Amino acid sequence: MSNSQRNKLYDAIKWLWLLLQALILPLAALHAVSPRIPWPLSLPALLLALVGAVFLIFWLMAQSLLAMARFPLTLKGGALLVGGTVAQFASLVAAGGSLAAAAYALFFAILAALVVLIAIMVVLAFRHQLGSPRARLATLLALLPATGLVWFLAAPLRLAPREWLVLALNSGLIVYSLYGFSIFAAPAENDAATTREWERWAAPTIIILIFSATAAIALAGYARSR
């Protein structure tokens, strides 16, 4: 395969990743507000909106990092990351799940990966004595509500053991990709190439994620008002 063909295939994989992210939020929002979803707690509307906003911000941050700063520079790495998302989505739909339910599972996989990543950071911070003891303790205590919110958001998932395994593997790929952005990771092998990719994909990534978040909020509000 020539370099030109490899670059075109890499760009196609990257665009596929961005288009998947554009679809995940709106579909996941429709699933989350469905009256058929048995949420474990009946939260006030204001609190539920606040929780949703917090997790939406974290989700957008993670997706921005993955799309611009930590998306693998190699064709194999990019295909592996995108393939994990496609495999999870396809397996859930093939098992009889709706498109919205499969998208919500992808949304959940990313949030679960973020909480796992934070837990890893906390463990390493204690191990290397980074930051003040008060700051480390505060971060550790913050994991408790984060874990509780992940449990809360897992309620709409109705997955078989094999489907949970696929979700866990996909979350693992996301944790691995985002961990490379942390201060504990090894220095980047090619900072110049990473910077070029960041600059090249920043505009389409931000535009797509903004439209995706806006569509998700609009669809969720419309569905709840009916």
Secondary structure by P-SEA (a helix, b strand, c coil): ccaaaaaaaaaaaaaaaaaaaaaaaaaaaaaaacccccccccccaaaaaaaaaaaaaaaaaaaaaaacccccccaaaaaaaaaaaaaaaaaaaaacccaaaaaaaaaaaaaaaaaaaaaaaaaaaaaaccccaaaaaaaaaaaaaaaaaaaaaaccccccaaaaaaaaaaaaaaaaaaaaacccccccccaaaaaaaaaacaaaaaaaaaaaaaaaaaaaaaaaac
